[in-house]
Every structure is written in structure tokens, then in C-alpha cells.
Amino acid sequence: TKKHKEAYEMNGKARRAIGKTATYVTLVIIILLLNLPFLSMLGTALKPSKDAMTVELFPSNPTFENFVNIFTNTNFPRYLLNSFIVAIVAMVLCTVFAATAGYVIARKSTFFFRSYGVTLLLLQMFPTILLLLPLFLIFKNLGLVNTIYALIITYTAMNLPFSIWLVRSFFATIPTDLEEAARIDGCSQFKTFYKIILPLALPGLATVAIFTFVNSWNDYLMASLFLRSDDIYTLTVGLHSFINQHSFQWSNLMSASTVSVLPTVLFLVIAQKYLIQGLSAGATKG
């Protein structure tokens, strides 16, 4: 009957609503558990120094004195600036080099360029730790140890194999007819590349930029090897200044760690659309 049909539909809607609610609640719980370390870090940063080791996750009377302290009484702003300089310069260089090299590899089908493309894949399997001693000796002979230039060169070189291979897959799917039509209209090869090809490969370039920035920002191994002076420390190395031989400045350390996480989180949130497009397209193209 009509009433039974309506009752069945209502029950079906109720079951679907309960199912969705249960799914959302489960996802929220999982997200909270996964982010518990970050929440604990943030809670400790908001606690007064004397209450840093209390068991409560968030203080009842949060304070921002720890954040003010690290910016006014420590060398943290310098660490932050150094990390920004290194990460941004490495990101720009890697993106530019990857775009030009990836385009050439995608358009040239000679044995040399095909072999070079395979070599890029092999380089990604090479353990980074084996490069530490050779890199240190090279930079020492060049006088680049204890300078941010060593980090910029290293981060650019380390991220290039993946970046070139990813961008190449985008260029390989762009029809050459577009370039031929542009040249017929009077565009030079460089102008064709800059005006037509690059905009079509924007998701791939954005993905390269994001990965290079995040990898450069979060690296500790290379920074701890090449940097020796406090005034050129990046964030990952500079955070150790809050750890003394006989004590830990937990409030300052957690405040500095919270601030150091925010740039990468904001960067990923802003550019996540391009990141998803780049990863999905890079996995299926080429």
C-alpha cells in the first residue's frame, strides 16, 4: 500500500542518514587520532612555561607568551628567514630546470635522451645517505660549507630527477600541432614554449614546486651536515637550540615547531588543487 511504501522510504532515508553520520563520526575520530601529536604540540605551545609538562591536552587559560618569546628573545626569526630563502630559491630553480629539461626530453626521441630519461628513474633509487661524504668534500673544496648556497644546490639537484620525469609526462601529452601552428603564426620556439606549452603544463609545474618546497623546508640531514653557524641555521637545525644539555625548553620548542609547520600546511592547502591534478595526471600520462 501507499502507507507501507512511504514508511519503507522513510526507513531507508533514516538508515542512510545514520550510515552517513556514523561514517563522518568515524572519520573525525580517525583524523583527531592522526593529528594528536600536532594537537599536543599546539596545546603545549599555548601553556605557560611552568605548566608545559602537565597532562592536559589544552590549557584552561591559553597564553601566547611563548610565541612572543621566540620572536623577541631568540634567533628563531633568523632561522625562519633562512628556511624561506633556501626553500623558495630551490623551488624556483628546480621548477625552471625541470620545465626546460622535461620539455626537451619529451620532444626528442633520440637514444641519448631516452637513456637520460631512464637514468632519472635510476637516480631516484640511489640512497641519499651515500652522497653525504662526497657532497661534503666537494663543497669543502669549493668553500661552500657553512653557507646556504650548499643547501640550495643540494636541494635543487636532489629534487630534479623526480621533477623532470613528472613534467616530461605532461609535455609528452601536449600535441606538437600546437607548436607548429604557433610557428606558422610567427612565434619563435622560446615564445611558443613560454606562451603556449607552459600554461598547459601548469599542474605539473605546480606539483614540482610544492614537492621541492616541502622537501627543502623539512630537510634536516643536509642542513645539519653543511651548516655550522647559528646565524645561518635553517628551522630544522635551529630548533635544536631549544634543547640544552641538561634541560629542554619545551614551551619554546613547541611554539617554534608550531610556527615552522604552518607555512607548509598553508602552502599545501592553497595549492592542493594543483597538487591533486598533477599527481593524478602524472600517474596516467606519459
TORBA-561526 format. One record per atom (N, C-alpha, C): residue number from 1; atom name; x, y negated, z negated. Coordinates in steps of 0.2 Angstrom, whole numbers, plus 2048, in hexadecimal, padded with zeros to 3 digits. Layout:
<pamis>
   resi   name    c1    c2    c3
    NUM     CA     X     Y     Z
...
</pamis>
This chain:
<pamis>
   resi   name    c1    c2    c3
      1      N   804   806   800
      1     CA   800   800   800
      1      C   804   7FA   800
      2      N   801   7F4   801
      2     CA   805   7EE   801
      2      C   808   7EC   7FB
      3      N   804   7EE   7F5
      3     CA   807   7EC   7EE
      3      C   80D   7F1   7ED
      4      N   80D   7F7   7EF
      4     CA   813   7FB   7EE
      4      C   819   7F9   7F2
      5      N   817   7F7   7F8
      5     CA   81D   7F4   7FD
      5      C   820   7EE   7FA
      6      N   81C   7E9   7F7
      6     CA   81F   7E3   7F4
      6      C   823   7E5   7EE
      7      N   820   7EA   7EA
      7     CA   824   7EC   7E4
      7      C   82A   7EF   7E6
      8      N   82A   7F3   7EB
      8     CA   831   7F6   7ED
      8      C   836   7F1   7F0
      9      N   833   7EC   7F3
      9     CA   838   7E7   7F6
      9      C   83B   7E3   7F0
     10      N   836   7E1   7EB
     10     CA   839   7DE   7E5
     10      C   83E   7E2   7E1
     11      N   83D   7E8   7E1
     11     CA   842   7EC   7DD
     11      C   848   7ED   7E1
     12      N   848   7ED   7E8
     12     CA   84E   7ED   7EC
     12      C   852   7E6   7EB
     13      N   84E   7E1   7EB
     13     CA   851   7DA   7EA
     13      C   855   7DA   7E3
     14      N   851   7DD   7DE
     14     CA   854   7DC   7D7
     14      C   85A   7E1   7D7
     15      N   85A   7E7   7DA
     15     CA   860   7EB   7DA
     15      C   866   7E8   7DE
     16      N   864   7E4   7E3
     16     CA   86A   7E1   7E7
     16      C   86D   7DB   7E3
     17      N   868   7D7   7DF
     17     CA   86A   7D2   7DB
     17      C   86F   7D4   7D5
     18      N   86D   7DA   7D2
     18     CA   871   7DD   7CD
     18      C   877   7DF   7CF
     19      N   877   7E2   7D5
     19     CA   87D   7E5   7D8
     19      C   882   7DF   7DA
     20      N   880   7DA   7DC
     20     CA   884   7D4   7DE
     20      C   887   7D1   7D7
     21      N   882   7D0   7D2
     21     CA   885   7CD   7CC
     21      C   88A   7D2   7C9
     22      N   889   7D8   7C9
     22     CA   88E   7DD   7C6
     22      C   895   7DC   7CA
     23      N   894   7DB   7D1
     23     CA   89A   7DB   7D5
     23      C   89E   7D4   7D3
     24      N   89A   7CF   7D2
     24     CA   89E   7C8   7D1
     24      C   8A1   7C8   7CA
     25      N   89D   7CB   7C5
     25     CA   8A0   7CC   7BE
     25      C   8A6   7D0   7BE
     26      N   8A6   7D5   7C2
     26     CA   8AC   7DA   7C2
     26      C   8B2   7D6   7C5
     27      N   8B1   7D2   7CB
     27     CA   8B6   7CF   7CE
     27      C   8B9   7C9   7C9
     28      N   8B4   7C6   7C6
     28     CA   8B7   7C0   7C1
     28      C   8BB   7C3   7BC
     29      N   8B9   7C9   7B9
     29     CA   8BD   7CC   7B4
     29      C   8C4   7CE   7B6
     30      N   8C4   7D1   7BC
     30     CA   8CA   7D3   7C0
     30      C   8CF   7CD   7C1
     31      N   8CC   7C8   7C3
     31     CA   8D0   7C2   7C4
     31      C   8D3   7BF   7BE
     32      N   8CF   7BF   7B9
     32     CA   8D1   7BC   7B2
     32      C   8D7   7C1   7AF
     33      N   8D6   7C7   7B0
     33     CA   8DB   7CC   7AE
     33      C   8E2   7CB   7B2
     34      N   8E1   7CA   7B9
     34     CA   8E7   7C9   7BD
     34      C   8EA   7C2   7BB
     35      N   8E6   7BD   7B9
     35     CA   8E9   7B7   7B8
     35      C   8EA   7B5   7B1
     36      N   8EA   7BB   7AD
     36     CA   8EB   7BA   7A5
     36      C   8F2   7B7   7A4
     37      N   8F7   7B9   7A7
     37     CA   8FE   7B6   7A6
     37      C   8FE   7AF   7A7
     38      N   8FB   7AD   7AD
     38     CA   8FB   7A5   7AE
     38      C   8F6   7A2   7A9
     39      N   8F1   7A4   7A7
     39     CA   8ED   7A1   7A2
     39      C   8F0   7A1   79B
     40      N   8F4   7A6   79A
     40     CA   8F8   7A6   793
     40      C   8FD   7A0   794
     41      N   901   7A0   79A
     41     CA   906   79A   79B
     41      C   903   794   79A
     42      N   8FD   793   79D
     42     CA   8F9   78C   79D
     42      C   8F7   78B   796
     43      N   8F5   790   792
     43     CA   8F2   78F   78B
     43      C   8F8   78D   787
     44      N   8FE   790   787
     44     CA   904   78E   783
     44      C   906   787   785
     45      N   906   785   78B
     45     CA   908   77F   78D
     45      C   904   779   78A
     46      N   8FE   77B   789
     46     CA   8F9   776   786
     46      C   8F9   776   77E
     47      N   8FD   77B   77B
     47     CA   8FD   77B   774
     47      C   903   776   771
     48      N   902   774   76B
     48     CA   907   770   768
     48      C   90D   775   767
     49      N   913   772   767
     49     CA   919   776   766
     49      C   919   77B   760
     50      N   917   779   75B
     50     CA   917   77D   755
     50      C   912   783   755
     51      N   90D   782   75A
     51     CA   908   788   75B
     51      C   909   78C   761
     52      N   90F   78B   764
     52     CA   910   78F   76A
     52      C   910   796   76A
     53      N   911   799   764
     53     CA   911   7A0   763
     53      C   90B   7A3   760
     54      N   906   79F   75F
     54     CA   8FF   7A1   75D
     54      C   8FC   7A6   762
     55      N   8F8   7AA   75F
     55     CA   8F5   7B0   764
     55      C   8EF   7AD   768
     56      N   8EC   7A7   766
     56     CA   8E6   7A5   76A
     56      C   8E8   7A3   771
     57      N   8E4   7A5   776
     57     CA   8E6   7A4   77D
     57      C   8E6   79C   77F
     58      N   8E1   798   77D
     58     CA   8E1   791   77E
     58      C   8E0   78E   777
     59      N   8E3   788   776
     59     CA   8E3   785   76F
     59      C   8DC   781   76F
     60      N   8DA   780   768
     60     CA   8D3   77D   767
     60      C   8D4   775   769
     61      N   8DA   773   768
     61     CA   8DC   76C   769
     61      C   8E2   76B   76E
     62      N   8E0   76C   774
     62     CA   8E6   76C   779
     62      C   8E9   765   779
     63      N   8EF   765   77B
     63     CA   8F3   75F   77B
     63      C   8F8   75F   782
     64      N   8F9   75A   784
     64     CA   8FE   759   78A
     64      C   905   756   789
     65      N   906   757   782
     65     CA   90D   754   780
     65      C   912   758   783
     66      N   911   75E   784
     66     CA   917   762   787
     66      C   918   760   78E
     67      N   913   75F   792
     67     CA   914   75C   799
     67      C   918   756   799
     68      N   916   751   794
     68     CA   919   74B   794
     68      C   920   74B   792
     69      N   921   750   78E
     69     CA   928   751   78B
     69      C   92D   753   790
     70      N   92B   758   795
     70     CA   92F   75B   79A
     70      C   931   756   79F
     71      N   92C   751   7A0
     71     CA   92D   74C   7A5
     71      C   931   746   7A3
     72      N   931   745   79C
     72     CA   935   73F   799
     72      C   93B   741   796
     73      N   93C   747   793
     73     CA   941   748   78E
     73      C   946   74E   791
     74      N   944   751   797
     74     CA   948   756   79A
     74      C   94A   754   7A1
     75      N   94E   758   7A4
     75     CA   950   758   7AB
     75      C   94B   75B   7B0
     76      N   945   75D   7AE
     76     CA   940   760   7B2
     76      C   93E   75C   7B8
     77      N   93D   756   7B8
     77     CA   93C   752   7BE
     77      C   941   753   7C4
     78      N   947   753   7C2
     78     CA   94D   754   7C6
     78      C   94C   75B   7C9
     79      N   94B   760   7C5
     79     CA   94A   767   7C8
     79      C   944   768   7CD
     80      N   93F   764   7CB
     80     CA   939   764   7D0
     80      C   93B   761   7D6
     81      N   93E   75B   7D6
     81     CA   940   758   7DC
     81      C   945   75C   7E1
     82      N   94A   75F   7DD
     82     CA   94E   764   7E1
     82      C   94B   769   7E4
     83      N   946   76C   7E1
     83     CA   942   772   7E4
     83      C   93E   770   7EA
     84      N   93B   76A   7E9
     84     CA   937   767   7EF
     84      C   93C   766   7F5
     85      N   942   763   7F4
     85     CA   946   761   7F9
     85      C   948   768   7FD
     86      N   94A   76D   7F9
     86     CA   94D   773   7FC
     86      C   947   776   800
     87      N   941   777   7FC
     87     CA   93C   77B   800
     87      C   939   778   806
     88      N   939   771   806
     88     CA   936   76D   80B
     88      C   93B   76D   811
     89      N   941   76C   810
     89     CA   946   76C   815
     89      C   947   773   818
     90      N   947   778   814
     90     CA   947   77F   817
     90      C   941   781   81B
     91      N   93B   77E   819
     91     CA   935   780   81C
     91      C   935   77D   823
     92      N   937   776   823
     92     CA   937   773   82A
     92      C   93C   776   82F
     93      N   942   777   82C
     93     CA   947   77A   830
     93      C   945   781   833
     94      N   943   785   82E
     94     CA   941   78C   830
     94      C   93B   78C   835
     95      N   936   787   835
     95     CA   931   787   839
     95      C   933   784   840
     96      N   937   780   840
     96     CA   93A   77D   847
     96      C   93E   782   84A
     97      N   942   786   847
     97     CA   947   78B   84A
     97      C   942   791   84C
     98      N   93D   793   848
     98     CA   939   798   84A
     98      C   935   797   850
     99      N   932   791   850
     99     CA   92E   78F   856
     99      C   932   78F   85C
    100      N   938   78D   85D
    100     CA   93C   78C   863
    100      C   93F   793   864
    101      N   941   797   860
    101     CA   944   79E   861
    101      C   93E   7A3   863
    102      N   939   7A2   85F
    102     CA   933   7A7   861
    102      C   930   7A5   868
    103      N   930   79F   86A
    103     CA   92E   79E   870
    103      C   932   7A1   876
    104      N   939   7A0   875
    104     CA   93D   7A3   87A
    104      C   93D   7AA   87A
    105      N   93C   7AE   874
    105     CA   93C   7B5   874
    105      C   936   7B7   877
    106      N   930   7B4   876
    106     CA   92A   7B6   879
    106      C   92A   7B5   881
    107      N   92D   7B0   883
    107     CA   92D   7AF   88A
    107      C   932   7B2   88E
    108      N   938   7B4   88B
    108     CA   93D   7B8   88F
    108      C   93D   7BF   88D
    109      N   93D   7C3   893
    109     CA   93C   7CA   892
    109      C   943   7CE   894
    110      N   948   7CA   893
    110     CA   94F   7CE   895
    110      C   951   7D2   88F
    111      N   956   7D7   891
    111     CA   958   7DB   88C
    111      C   95B   7D8   885
    112      N   95E   7D2   886
    112     CA   961   7CF   881
    112      C   95C   7CC   87C
    113      N   957   7C9   87E
    113     CA   952   7C7   87A
    113      C   94D   7CC   877
    114      N   94C   7D2   87B
    114     CA   949   7D7   878
    114      C   94D   7DA   872
    115      N   953   7DB   873
    115     CA   958   7DD   86E
    115      C   958   7D9   868
    116      N   958   7D2   869
    116     CA   958   7CD   864
    116      C   951   7CE   85F
    117      N   94C   7CF   863
    117     CA   946   7D0   85F
    117      C   946   7D6   85B
    118      N   949   7DC   85D
    118     CA   949   7E2   859
    118      C   94E   7E0   853
    119      N   953   7DC   854
    119     CA   958   7DB   84F
    119      C   955   7D7   849
    120      N   950   7D3   84B
    120     CA   94C   7CF   846
    120      C   949   7D3   841
    121      N   946   7D9   844
    121     CA   942   7DD   840
    121      C   947   7E1   83B
    122      N   94D   7E3   83E
    122     CA   952   7E6   83A
    122      C   955   7E2   834
    123      N   955   7DC   835
    123     CA   958   7D7   830
    123      C   953   7D7   82A
    124      N   94D   7D8   82B
    124     CA   948   7D7   826
    124      C   949   7DD   821
    125      N   94C   7E2   823
    125     CA   94D   7E8   81F
    125      C   954   7E8   81B
    126      N   958   7E3   81D
    126     CA   95E   7E2   819
    126      C   95E   7E0   812
    127      N   960   7E3   80D
    127     CA   960   7E1   806
    127      C   963   7DA   805
    128      N   95F   7D6   802
    128     CA   962   7CF   801
    128      C   968   7CF   7FC
    129      N   968   7D3   7F7
    129     CA   96D   7D3   7F2
    129      C   974   7D5   7F5
    130      N   974   7D8   7FB
    130     CA   97A   7DA   7FE
    130      C   97E   7D3   801
    131      N   97A   7CE   802
    131     CA   97C   7C8   805
    131      C   97F   7C3   800
    132      N   97E   7C5   7FA
    132     CA   980   7C0   7F5
    132      C   988   7BE   7F5
    133      N   98C   7C3   7F5
    133     CA   993   7C2   7F5
    133      C   996   7BF   7FB
    134      N   994   7C1   801
    134     CA   996   7BE   807
    134      C   994   7B7   808
    135      N   98D   7B6   806
    135     CA   98B   7AF   806
    135      C   98F   7AA   802
    136      N   990   7AD   7FC
    136     CA   994   7A9   7F7
    136      C   99B   7A7   7F9
    137      N   99E   7AC   7FC
    137     CA   9A5   7AB   7FF
    137      C   9A5   7A6   804
    138      N   9A0   7A6   809
    138     CA   99F   7A2   80F
    138      C   99E   79B   80C
    139      N   999   79A   808
    139     CA   998   793   805
    139      C   99D   790   801
    140      N   9A1   794   7FE
    140     CA   9A7   792   7FA
    140      C   9AC   78F   7FE
    141      N   9AD   793   804
    141     CA   9B2   790   808
    141      C   9B0   78A   80C
    142      N   9AA   789   80D
    142     CA   9A7   783   810
    142      C   9A6   77D   80B
    143      N   9A7   77F   805
    143     CA   9A6   77A   800
    143      C   99F   778   7FE
    144      N   99A   77D   7FF
    144     CA   993   77C   7FE
    144      C   990   77F   7F8
    145      N   994   782   7F4
    145     CA   992   785   7EE
    145      C   991   77F   7E9
    146      N   98B   780   7E5
    146     CA   989   77B   7E1
    146      C   986   775   7E5
    147      N   983   776   7EA
    147     CA   97F   771   7EE
    147      C   979   774   7F0
    148      N   974   770   7F2
    148     CA   96E   772   7F4
    148      C   96E   774   7FB
    149      N   973   772   7FF
    149     CA   974   774   806
    149      C   975   77B   807
    150      N   978   77F   802
    150     CA   979   786   802
    150      C   972   789   802
    151      N   96E   787   7FD
    151     CA   967   78A   7FD
    151      C   963   788   803
    152      N   963   782   806
    152     CA   95F   781   80C
    152      C   961   786   812
    153      N   968   786   813
    153     CA   96A   78B   818
    153      C   968   792   817
    154      N   969   794   810
    154     CA   967   79B   80F
    154      C   960   79D   810
    155      N   95B   798   80D
    155     CA   954   799   80D
    155      C   952   799   815
    156      N   955   794   819
    156     CA   953   794   820
    156      C   955   79B   823
    157      N   95B   79D   822
    157     CA   95D   7A3   826
    157      C   959   7A9   823
    158      N   958   7AA   81D
    158     CA   954   7AF   81A
    158      C   94D   7B0   81D
    159      N   94A   7AA   81E
    159     CA   943   7AB   820
    159      C   942   7AB   828
    160      N   948   7AA   82B
    160     CA   947   7A9   833
    160      C   945   7B0   836
    161      N   948   7B5   834
    161     CA   946   7BB   838
    161      C   93E   7BD   838
    162      N   93B   7BC   832
    162     CA   934   7BD   832
    162      C   930   7B8   835
    163      N   933   7B2   835
    163     CA   92F   7AC   838
    163      C   92F   7AC   83F
    164      N   935   7AE   842
    164     CA   936   7AE   849
    164      C   931   7B4   84C
    165      N   931   7BA   849
    165     CA   92D   7BF   84B
    165      C   926   7BE   84B
    166      N   924   7BA   846
    166     CA   91D   7B8   845
    166      C   91B   7B3   84A
    167      N   91F   7AE   84B
    167     CA   91D   7A9   850
    167      C   91D   7AC   857
    168      N   922   7B0   859
    168     CA   922   7B3   85F
    168      C   91C   7B7   861
    169      N   919   7BA   85C
    169     CA   912   7BE   85E
    169      C   90D   7B9   860
    170      N   90D   7B3   85E
    170     CA   908   7AE   860
    170      C   90A   7AB   867
    171      N   910   7AA   868
    171     CA   912   7A7   86F
    171      C   911   7AC   874
    172      N   912   7B3   872
    172     CA   911   7B8   877
    172      C   90A   7B9   87A
    173      N   905   7B6   876
    173     CA   8FE   7B7   878
    173      C   8FB   7B1   87B
    174      N   8FF   7AB   87C
    174     CA   8FD   7A5   87F
    174      C   8FF   7A6   887
    175      N   8FA   7A6   88B
    175     CA   8FB   7A7   892
    175      C   900   7A2   895
    176      N   904   7A5   89A
    176     CA   909   7A0   89D
    176      C   906   79C   8A2
    177      N   900   79D   8A4
    177     CA   8FC   799   8A9
    177      C   8FB   792   8A6
    178      N   8FB   791   8A0
    178     CA   8FA   78B   89D
    178      C   900   787   89E
    179      N   906   78A   89D
    179     CA   90C   786   89E
    179      C   90D   785   8A6
    180      N   90C   789   8AA
    180     CA   90C   788   8B1
    180      C   908   782   8B3
    181      N   902   782   8B1
    181     CA   8FD   77C   8B2
    181      C   900   776   8B0
    182      N   903   776   8AA
    182     CA   906   770   8A7
    182      C   90B   76D   8AB
    183      N   910   772   8AD
    183     CA   915   770   8B2
    183      C   913   76D   8B8
    184      N   90E   770   8BB
    184     CA   90B   76D   8C1
    184      C   909   766   8C0
    185      N   906   765   8BA
    185     CA   903   75E   8B9
    185      C   909   759   8B7
    186      N   90F   75B   8B7
    186     CA   915   757   8B6
    186      C   918   757   8AF
    187      N   916   75C   8AB
    187     CA   919   75C   8A4
    187      C   920   760   8A4
    188      N   924   75D   8A1
    188     CA   92B   761   8A0
    188      C   92A   767   89C
    189      N   92F   76B   89C
    189     CA   92E   772   898
    189      C   92E   770   890
    190      N   932   76B   88E
    190     CA   931   769   887
    190      C   92A   766   885
    191      N   928   762   889
    191     CA   921   75F   888
    191      C   91C   764   888
    192      N   91C   769   88D
    192     CA   917   76E   88D
    192      C   918   772   886
    193      N   91E   774   884
    193     CA   91E   778   87E
    193      C   91B   774   878
    194      N   91D   76D   878
    194     CA   91B   769   872
    194      C   913   767   872
    195      N   911   766   878
    195     CA   90A   763   879
    195      C   905   769   879
    196      N   907   76F   87C
    196     CA   902   774   87E
    196      C   903   77A   87A
    197      N   909   77D   87A
    197     CA   90A   783   877
    197      C   90A   783   86F
    198      N   90E   77E   86C
    198     CA   90E   77D   865
    198      C   907   77D   861
    199      N   902   779   864
    199     CA   8FC   778   861
    199      C   8F8   77F   861
    200      N   8F9   783   866
    200     CA   8F6   78A   866
    200      C   8F9   78F   861
    201      N   8FF   78D   85F
    201     CA   902   792   85A
    201      C   902   78F   853
    202      N   8FE   78A   852
    202     CA   8FE   787   84C
    202      C   8FD   78C   846
    203      N   8F8   790   846
    203     CA   8F8   795   840
    203      C   8FE   799   83F
    204      N   902   79B   844
    204     CA   908   79E   842
    204      C   90D   79A   83F
    205      N   90E   794   842
    205     CA   912   78F   83F
    205      C   911   78D   838
    206      N   90A   78D   836
    206     CA   908   78B   830
    206      C   90A   791   82B
    207      N   909   797   82D
    207     CA   90B   79D   829
    207      C   912   79D   828
    208      N   916   79C   82D
    208     CA   91D   79B   82C
    208      C   91F   796   827
    209      N   91C   790   827
    209     CA   91D   78B   822
    209      C   91C   78D   81B
    210      N   916   790   81A
    210     CA   914   792   814
    210      C   918   797   811
    211      N   91A   79C   814
    211     CA   91E   7A1   812
    211      C   925   79F   810
    212      N   928   79A   814
    212     CA   92F   798   813
    212      C   92E   793   80D
    213      N   929   78F   80C
    213     CA   929   78B   806
    213      C   928   78F   800
    214      N   924   793   800
    214     CA   923   797   7FA
    214      C   929   79B   7F8
    215      N   92C   79F   7FD
    215     CA   932   7A2   7FC
    215      C   938   79E   7F9
    216      N   939   798   7FC
    216     CA   93E   794   7FA
    216      C   93D   791   7F3
    217      N   936   78F   7F2
    217     CA   934   78D   7EB
    217      C   935   792   7E5
    218      N   934   798   7E7
    218     CA   934   79D   7E1
    218      C   93B   7A1   7E1
    219      N   93F   79F   7E5
    219     CA   946   7A3   7E5
    219      C   94A   7A1   7DF
    220      N   94C   7A7   7DB
    220     CA   951   7A6   7D6
    220      C   958   7A8   7D7
    221      N   958   7AE   7DB
    221     CA   95E   7B1   7DC
    221      C   964   7AD   7DF
    222      N   962   7AA   7E5
    222     CA   967   7A6   7E8
    222      C   968   7A0   7E5
    223      N   963   79D   7E2
    223     CA   964   796   7DE
    223      C   969   797   7D8
    224      N   968   79D   7D4
    224     CA   96C   79E   7CF
    224      C   974   7A0   7D1
    225      N   975   7A2   7D7
    225     CA   97B   7A4   7D9
    225      C   97F   79D   7DC
    226      N   97C   799   7DF
    226     CA   97F   793   7E2
    226      C   97F   78D   7DE
    227      N   97A   78C   7DA
    227     CA   97A   786   7D6
    227      C   97D   786   7CF
    228      N   981   781   7CD
    228     CA   985   781   7C7
    228      C   984   77B   7C3
    229      N   982   776   7C6
    229     CA   981   770   7C2
    229      C   979   76E   7C0
    230      N   978   76C   7BA
    230     CA   971   76B   7B8
    230      C   96D   766   7BD
    231      N   971   761   7BF
    231     CA   96D   75C   7C3
    231      C   96B   75E   7CA
    232      N   96D   764   7CC
    232     CA   96B   767   7D3
    232      C   967   76D   7D2
    233      N   966   76F   7CC
    233     CA   962   775   7CB
    233      C   95B   775   7CE
    234      N   959   77A   7D1
    234     CA   952   77A   7D3
    234      C   94D   77D   7CD
    235      N   947   77D   7CE
    235     CA   942   77F   7C9
    235      C   944   786   7C6
    236      N   945   78B   7CA
    236     CA   946   791   7C7
    236      C   94C   792   7C3
    237      N   951   78E   7C5
    237     CA   957   78F   7C0
    237      C   956   78A   7BB
    238      N   953   784   7BC
    238     CA   953   77F   7B7
    238      C   94E   781   7B1
    239      N   94A   785   7B2
    239     CA   945   788   7AD
    239      C   94A   78B   7A7
    240      N   94F   78E   7A9
    240     CA   954   791   7A4
    240      C   956   78C   79F
    241      N   956   786   7A0
    241     CA   959   781   79B
    241      C   954   780   795
    242      N   94E   783   796
    242     CA   94A   783   790
    242      C   94B   789   78C
    243      N   94F   78E   78E
    243     CA   951   794   78A
    243      C   958   793   787
    244      N   958   792   780
    244     CA   95F   791   77D
    244      C   961   798   77B
    245      N   967   798   778
    245     CA   96A   79E   776
    245      C   967   7A1   770
    246      N   964   79D   76B
    246     CA   961   79F   765
    246      C   95A   79D   765
    247      N   957   79A   76A
    247     CA   950   798   769
    247      C   94D   797   770
    248      N   946   797   770
    248     CA   943   796   777
    248      C   93E   790   776
    249      N   93E   78C   77A
    249     CA   93A   786   77A
    249      C   933   788   77E
    250      N   92F   78C   77B
    250     CA   92A   78F   77E
    250      C   925   78A   781
    251      N   923   785   77D
    251     CA   91E   780   780
    251      C   921   77C   786
    252      N   927   77A   786
    252     CA   92A   777   78B
    252      C   92B   77B   791
    253      N   92D   781   790
    253     CA   92E   786   795
    253      C   927   788   799
    254      N   922   789   795
    254     CA   91B   78A   798
    254      C   919   784   79C
    255      N   91A   77E   799
    255     CA   918   778   79D
    255      C   91B   777   7A3
    256      N   922   778   7A3
    256     CA   926   778   7A9
    256      C   924   77D   7AE
    257      N   922   783   7AC
    257     CA   920   789   7B0
    257      C   91A   788   7B3
    258      N   915   785   7AF
    258     CA   90E   783   7B2
    258      C   90F   77E   7B8
    259      N   913   779   7B7
    259     CA   914   774   7BC
    259      C   917   777   7C2
    260      N   91C   77B   7C1
    260     CA   920   77E   7C7
    260      C   91B   783   7CB
    261      N   916   785   7C8
    261     CA   912   78A   7CC
    261      C   90D   786   7D0
    262      N   90B   780   7CE
    262     CA   905   77C   7D1
    262      C   907   77A   7D8
    263      N   90D   778   7DA
    263     CA   90E   776   7E1
    263      C   90C   77C   7E6
    264      N   90F   782   7E4
    264     CA   90E   788   7E9
    264      C   906   78A   7E9
    265      N   903   789   7E3
    265     CA   8FC   78B   7E3
    265      C   8F8   786   7E7
    266      N   8F9   77F   7E7
    266     CA   8F6   77A   7EA
    266      C   8F7   77B   7F2
    267      N   8FE   77C   7F3
    267     CA   900   77D   7FA
    267      C   8FC   783   7FE
    268      N   8FB   789   7FA
    268     CA   8F8   78E   7FD
    268      C   8F0   78D   7FD
    269      N   8ED   78A   7F9
    269     CA   8E6   788   7F9
    269      C   8E5   784   7FF
    270      N   8E9   77F   800
    270     CA   8E8   77A   806
    270      C   8E9   77E   80C
    271      N   8EE   782   80D
    271     CA   8F0   785   813
    271      C   8ED   78C   814
    272      N   8E9   78E   810
    272     CA   8E7   795   810
    272      C   8E3   797   816
    273      N   8E0   792   819
    273     CA   8DC   794   820
    273      C   8E1   796   825
    274      N   8E7   792   826
    274     CA   8EC   793   82A
    274      C   8F0   79A   829
    275      N   8F1   79B   822
    275     CA   8F4   7A1   820
    275      C   8F0   7A7   822
    276      N   8EA   7A7   821
    276     CA   8E6   7AD   823
    276      C   8E6   7AE   82A
    277      N   8E5   7A9   82E
    277     CA   8E5   7A9   835
    277      C   8EB   7AC   838
    278      N   8F1   7A9   835
    278     CA   8F7   7AB   837
    278      C   8F9   7B2   836
    279      N   8F7   7B5   830
    279     CA   8F9   7BC   82E
    279      C   8F4   7C1   832
    280      N   8EE   7BF   833
    280     CA   8E9   7C3   837
    280      C   8EB   7C4   83E
    281      N   8ED   7BE   841
    281     CA   8EF   7BE   848
    281      C   8F6   7C1   849
    282      N   8FA   7BF   844
    282     CA   901   7C2   845
    282      C   901   7CA   844
    283      N   8FC   7CD   841
    283     CA   8FC   7D4   840
    283      C   8F9   7D7   846
    284      N   8F5   7D4   84A
    284     CA   8F2   7D7   850
    284      C   8F5   7D5   857
    285      N   8F8   7CF   857
    285     CA   8FB   7CC   85D
    285      C   902   7CF   85E
    286      N   904   7CE   865
    286     CA   90B   7CF   866
    286      C   90C   7D7   867
</pamis>
